[in-house]
Amino acid sequence: MTKRLTWHKIADDISDLAFADNNIAVADMDGKKICIGKFKEMVFAFAYKCPHAGGILAEGYIDALGNIVCPLHRYKYDMKNGRNISGEGYYLKNWPVEIREDGVYVGVEQGGGLFGWLK
């Protein structure tokens, strides 16, 4: 089954996002704060807060392997798929990013929930 995505424009250009020295920026996606991470010419979108204890991931860092590291307890997540790679079993919400001529877009799955397939 193919996922249907709704694309949300978060910036006119990648340079409009205020990336900190840690290569993480905070963006607004329809009134919700998310993080945008850059690693080796790739761009990733993921949750603003760590699913473990709510640490602000924009205050963390991206390690040498491209994982986002939470500033509170150093839990690590793969920015590509949200998998917790330090072994605690959590999952970090993440979304695909497209950089287009007219801006930077984040894709959010449509529907969802138990009866999302009915729509």
N, CA and C of each residue as an Amber inpcrd file, in Angstrom:
protein
   357
   0.8330000  -1.1620000   0.0000000   0.0000000   0.0000000   0.0000000
   0.8960000   1.2500000   0.0000000   0.6490000   2.1670000  -0.9120000
   1.4460000   3.3680000  -1.0420000   0.9720000   4.4280000  -0.0590000
   1.9100000   5.0530000   0.5980000   1.5780000   6.1320000   1.5200000
   1.2590000   7.3860000   0.7150000   0.1960000   8.0690000   1.1000000
  -0.1400000   9.3430000   0.4820000   0.3410000  10.4500000   1.4070000
   1.1090000  11.3700000   0.8350000   1.6850000  12.4430000   1.6230000
   1.0750000  13.7900000   1.2560000   0.9290000  14.6290000   2.2550000
   0.5910000  16.0280000   2.0570000   1.8780000  16.8000000   2.3060000
   2.2560000  17.6520000   1.3570000   3.5120000  18.3790000   1.4640000
   3.2830000  19.7710000   2.0250000   4.0650000  20.1260000   3.0510000
   3.9650000  21.4070000   3.7360000   5.2410000  22.2060000   3.4830000
   5.0800000  23.4000000   2.9700000   6.2360000  24.2670000   2.7170000
   6.7000000  24.8710000   4.0380000   7.9940000  24.6960000   4.3520000
   8.5240000  25.2270000   5.6040000   9.4820000  26.3970000   5.3880000
   9.9400000  26.5960000   4.1400000  10.8440000  27.7110000   3.8330000
  10.8780000  27.9290000   2.3230000  11.1870000  29.1620000   1.9300000
  11.3300000  29.4560000   0.5030000  12.6150000  28.8630000  -0.0630000
  13.6340000  28.7420000   0.7980000  14.9300000  28.2090000   0.3850000
  15.6110000  27.6030000   1.6110000  16.4740000  26.6330000   1.3930000
  17.1680000  25.9880000   2.5140000  17.9920000  27.0140000   3.2990000
  18.4720000  28.0510000   2.6330000  19.2690000  29.0820000   3.3120000
  18.4170000  29.9590000   4.2390000  17.0940000  29.8860000   4.1020000
  16.2030000  30.6460000   4.9880000  16.0660000  30.0040000   6.3670000
  16.4640000  28.7460000   6.4970000  16.4040000  28.0590000   7.7900000
  17.6560000  28.4240000   8.5940000  17.4580000  28.7760000   9.8450000
  18.5590000  29.2160000  10.7020000  19.2470000  28.0150000  11.3370000
  20.1900000  27.4200000  10.6100000  20.9220000  26.2790000  11.1470000
  21.9590000  26.7550000  12.1510000  21.9650000  26.1260000  13.3170000
  22.9580000  26.4170000  14.3480000  24.2640000  25.7090000  13.9930000
  25.2770000  25.8930000  14.8050000  26.5710000  25.2450000  14.5790000
  26.4640000  23.7210000  14.5700000  25.4030000  23.1920000  15.1870000
  25.2070000  21.7420000  15.2420000  24.4730000  21.2010000  14.0100000
  24.2520000  22.0480000  12.9880000  23.5560000  21.6790000  11.7490000
  22.1020000  21.2930000  11.9700000  21.4820000  21.8670000  12.9870000
  20.0600000  21.6300000  13.2710000  19.3500000  22.9790000  13.2960000
  18.2050000  23.0360000  12.6120000  17.3710000  24.2380000  12.6130000
  15.9960000  23.8690000  13.1380000  15.2970000  24.8490000  13.6720000
  13.9070000  24.6670000  14.0900000  13.0440000  25.3160000  13.0190000
  12.0180000  24.5940000  12.5860000  11.1010000  25.1080000  11.5650000
   9.6740000  24.9730000  12.0600000   8.7910000  25.7340000  11.4280000
   7.3750000  25.6690000  11.7490000   6.6730000  24.9080000  10.6250000
   5.9500000  23.8550000  10.9870000   5.1690000  23.1010000  10.0190000
   3.7080000  23.2060000  10.4380000   3.0010000  24.1290000   9.8500000
   1.5920000  24.3670000  10.1570000   1.3420000  24.5440000  11.6510000
   2.1480000  25.3910000  12.2820000   1.9660000  25.6990000  13.6970000
   2.6330000  24.7300000  14.6530000   3.3360000  23.7450000  14.1170000
   4.0200000  22.7520000  14.9570000   5.5280000  22.8860000  14.7610000
   6.2830000  22.9490000  15.8730000   7.7360000  23.0190000  15.7850000
   8.2980000  21.6550000  15.4090000   9.2070000  21.6700000  14.4300000
   9.9430000  20.4640000  14.0560000  11.4130000  20.8370000  13.9190000
  12.2680000  19.8300000  13.8470000  13.6910000  20.0560000  13.6240000
  14.0550000  19.6420000  12.2020000  14.9940000  20.3790000  11.6360000
  15.5690000  20.0440000  10.3410000  17.0560000  19.8400000  10.5790000
  17.5590000  18.6810000  10.1870000  18.9720000  18.3740000  10.3660000
  19.6680000  18.2160000   9.0270000  20.9030000  18.7000000   8.9450000
  21.7150000  18.5350000   7.7360000  22.8980000  17.6350000   8.0650000
  23.1380000  16.6680000   7.1530000  24.2750000  15.7750000   7.3260000
  24.7280000  15.3110000   5.9430000  25.9640000  15.6120000   5.5930000
  26.5560000  15.2060000   4.3130000  25.6400000  15.5030000   3.1200000
  25.2560000  16.7400000   2.9710000  24.4280000  17.2030000   1.8440000
  23.0030000  16.6530000   1.8530000  22.6140000  15.9420000   2.9010000
  21.2460000  15.4390000   3.0260000  20.5180000  16.2580000   4.0820000
  19.1900000  16.3400000   3.9260000  18.3660000  17.1070000   4.8510000
  17.2820000  16.1850000   5.4030000  17.0530000  16.2580000   6.7130000
  16.0950000  15.3930000   7.3920000  15.1600000  16.2310000   8.2570000
  13.9240000  15.7870000   8.3990000  12.9640000  16.4330000   9.2930000
  12.5790000  15.4370000  10.3750000  12.5590000  15.9080000  11.6230000
  12.2160000  15.0180000  12.7360000  11.6050000  15.8360000  13.8680000
  11.0650000  15.1340000  14.8410000  10.3520000  15.7600000  15.9600000
  11.2310000  16.7510000  16.7120000  10.5800000  17.7520000  17.2820000
  11.2490000  18.7950000  18.0530000  11.7230000  18.2630000  19.4040000
  10.9510000  17.3360000  19.9760000  11.2670000  16.8000000  21.3050000
  11.5680000  15.3080000  21.2320000  12.4790000  14.8760000  22.0720000
  12.8300000  13.4630000  22.1930000  11.6400000  12.7000000  22.7760000
  11.3250000  11.5220000  22.2270000  10.1930000  10.7540000  22.7460000
  10.4370000  10.1750000  24.1380000  11.6640000  10.1440000  24.6030000
  11.9650000   9.5750000  25.9180000  11.5590000  10.5220000  27.0500000
  12.1780000  11.7060000  27.0920000  11.9290000  12.6080000  28.2250000
  11.6770000  14.0470000  27.7800000  11.4100000  14.2420000  26.4890000
  11.0510000  15.5600000  25.9980000  12.2030000  16.5280000  25.8110000
  13.4280000  16.0310000  25.7470000  14.5690000  16.9100000  25.4980000
  14.4170000  17.6160000  24.1560000  14.8310000  18.8730000  24.0950000
  14.7430000  19.6540000  22.8610000  15.8800000  19.2100000  21.9370000
  15.5220000  18.5290000  20.8550000  16.5420000  17.9500000  19.9880000
  17.3780000  18.9930000  19.2550000  16.8510000  20.1890000  19.0770000
  17.6360000  21.2580000  18.4500000  18.8290000  21.6470000  19.3280000
  18.7860000  21.2840000  20.6080000  19.8850000  21.5580000  21.5270000
  20.8660000  20.3830000  21.5970000  20.5760000  19.3220000  20.8680000
  21.4610000  18.1610000  20.8130000  22.5010000  18.3410000  19.7260000
  22.9410000  17.2280000  19.1660000  23.9290000  17.3220000  18.0880000
  23.7750000  16.1140000  17.1570000  24.4030000  16.2320000  16.0050000
  24.4300000  15.1390000  15.0290000  25.8140000  14.5070000  15.1320000
  25.8490000  13.1970000  15.4070000  27.1450000  12.5370000  15.5850000
  27.8100000  12.2390000  14.2360000  28.9930000  11.6470000  14.2830000
  29.7840000  11.3880000  13.0750000  29.1120000  10.4140000  12.1120000
  28.1400000   9.6330000  12.5920000  27.4290000   8.6790000  11.7360000
  26.1100000   9.2390000  11.2070000  25.7740000  10.4610000  11.6050000
  24.5390000  11.0810000  11.1290000  23.3300000  10.8190000  11.9920000
  23.5390000  10.4800000  13.2430000  22.4320000  10.2560000  14.1740000
  22.1990000  11.5100000  15.0020000  20.9410000  11.7910000  15.3010000
  20.6300000  12.8990000  16.1980000  20.7760000  12.3890000  17.6310000
  21.4540000  13.1600000  18.4670000  21.7190000  12.7660000  19.8510000
  20.9970000  13.7510000  20.7730000  20.1240000  13.2180000  21.6290000
  19.3650000  14.0440000  22.5590000  20.2980000  14.6610000  23.6090000
  20.0790000  15.9460000  23.9340000  20.9610000  16.5850000  24.9170000
  20.7490000  16.1220000  26.3580000  19.6030000  15.5110000  26.6720000
  19.3470000  15.1160000  28.0660000  20.0400000  13.8260000  28.4730000
  19.7780000  12.7490000  27.7480000  20.3000000  11.4380000  28.1480000
  21.1540000  10.7640000  27.0850000  21.4440000  11.5080000  26.0160000
  22.3130000  11.0270000  24.9270000  21.7160000   9.8530000  24.1380000
  20.3920000   9.7240000  24.1520000  19.7660000   8.7130000  23.3070000
  20.0020000   9.1090000  21.8600000  20.2440000   8.1190000  21.0070000
  20.5660000   8.3850000  19.6010000  19.4720000   7.8200000  18.6940000
  19.1750000   8.6050000  17.6470000  18.1600000   8.2130000  16.6710000
  18.6980000   8.4030000  15.2620000  18.3880000   7.4490000  14.3970000
  18.7330000   7.5470000  12.9860000  17.8040000   8.5860000  12.3590000
  18.3560000   9.6430000  11.7750000  17.5170000  10.6980000  11.2010000
  16.7540000  10.2270000   9.9630000  17.2250000   9.1660000   9.3170000
  16.5590000   8.6610000   8.1090000  15.2490000   7.9480000   8.4160000
  15.2180000   7.1880000   9.5090000  14.0320000   6.3590000   9.7700000
  13.4760000   6.4710000  11.1960000  14.1060000   7.2610000  12.0450000
  13.6150000   7.4640000  13.4080000  13.9470000   6.3520000  14.3840000
  14.6350000   5.3300000  13.9220000  14.9660000   4.1940000  14.7880000
  15.9450000   4.6090000  15.8830000  15.6630000   4.1850000  17.0910000
  16.5390000   4.4350000  18.2360000  17.7100000   3.4640000  18.1340000
  18.9190000   3.9910000  17.9240000  20.0580000   3.1030000  17.7040000
  20.9170000   2.9060000  18.9480000  20.5460000   3.5720000  20.0520000
  21.3180000   3.3520000  21.2840000  20.6740000   2.2880000  22.1680000
  19.6000000   1.6440000  21.6810000  19.0710000   0.4590000  22.3300000
  17.9220000   0.6200000  23.2960000  17.3790000   1.8140000  23.4670000
  16.3230000   2.0000000  24.4630000  14.9230000   1.6530000  23.9420000
  14.7760000   1.5150000  22.6280000  13.4960000   1.0670000  22.0750000
  12.5050000   2.1560000  21.7090000  12.9090000   3.4040000  21.7500000
  12.0040000   4.4950000  21.3820000  12.0240000   4.6990000  19.8720000
  11.0630000   5.4620000  19.3720000  10.9960000   5.7910000  17.9550000
  10.8160000   7.2990000  17.8200000  11.6460000   7.9360000  17.0100000
  11.5800000   9.3700000  16.7820000  10.7610000   9.6420000  15.5240000
   9.7020000  10.4090000  15.6680000   8.8740000  10.7650000  14.5210000
   9.7340000  11.5240000  13.5130000   9.6270000  11.1380000  12.2470000
  10.3930000  11.8130000  11.2040000   9.5590000  11.8880000   9.9290000
   9.9610000  12.7930000   9.0320000   9.2180000  13.0170000   7.7990000
  10.1850000  13.2020000   6.6420000   9.7520000  12.8580000   5.4220000
  10.6050000  13.0990000   4.2570000  10.6820000  14.5960000   3.9390000
  11.8030000  14.9980000   3.3490000  12.0210000  16.3930000   2.9650000
  12.2980000  16.4340000   1.4660000  11.7080000  17.4100000   0.7960000
  12.0140000  17.6590000  -0.6120000  12.4240000  19.1120000  -0.7570000
  13.5460000  19.3180000  -1.4360000  13.9700000  20.6760000  -1.7540000
  13.6130000  20.8920000  -3.2170000  12.6790000  21.7950000  -3.4340000
  12.1730000  22.0810000  -4.7760000  12.6030000  23.4800000  -5.1940000
  12.3440000  23.8150000  -6.4550000  12.6890000  25.1550000  -6.9530000
  12.0290000  26.2510000  -6.1410000  10.7850000  26.0010000  -5.6990000
  10.0350000  27.0460000  -5.0030000  10.0890000  26.9330000  -3.4770000
  10.8870000  26.0090000  -2.9380000  10.9900000  25.9480000  -1.4960000
  11.3680000  24.5940000  -0.9330000  11.3440000  24.5410000   0.3920000
  11.6510000  23.3170000   1.1440000  10.3300000  22.7830000   1.6860000
  10.0640000  21.5040000   1.4210000   8.7960000  20.8840000   1.7870000
   9.0260000  19.6610000   2.6680000   8.0870000  19.4580000   3.6050000
   8.0960000  18.2770000   4.4710000   6.8060000  17.5130000   4.1960000
   6.9230000  16.1970000   3.9960000   5.7710000  15.3500000   3.6790000
   5.1970000  14.6950000   4.9200000   3.8730000  14.8420000   5.0950000
   3.1840000  14.2380000   6.2290000   2.1650000  13.2500000   5.6830000
   2.1620000  12.0560000   6.2610000   1.2500000  11.0110000   5.8180000
  -0.2030000  11.4280000   6.0330000  -1.0170000  11.2270000   5.0120000
  -2.4430000  11.5530000   5.1000000  -3.2030000  10.4770000   5.8530000
  -4.3540000  10.8720000   6.3580000  -5.2340000   9.9010000   7.0110000
  -4.6710000   9.4760000   8.3460000  -4.1450000   8.2780000   8.3840000
  -3.6310000   7.7400000   9.6230000  -4.7410000   7.2310000  10.5090000
  -4.4140000   6.7880000  11.6430000  -5.3940000   6.2480000  12.5630000
  -5.9240000   4.8970000  12.0890000  -6.7610000   4.3100000  12.8830000
  -7.2800000   2.9790000  12.6040000  -8.0770000   2.9290000  11.3010000
  -8.8360000   3.9820000  11.0080000  -9.6800000   3.9650000   9.8270000
  -9.1720000   4.8630000   8.7160000  -7.8860000   5.2080000   8.7280000
  -7.3030000   6.0570000   7.7070000  -7.4030000   5.4720000   6.3150000
  -7.4350000   4.1710000   6.1970000  -7.5090000   3.5110000   4.8910000
  -8.8640000   3.7010000   4.2330000  -9.8890000   4.1040000   4.9860000
 -11.2210000   4.2920000   4.4210000 -11.3400000   5.5740000   3.6130000
 -10.4390000   6.5180000   3.8290000 -10.5450000   7.8300000   3.1860000
 -10.0490000   7.7970000   1.7720000
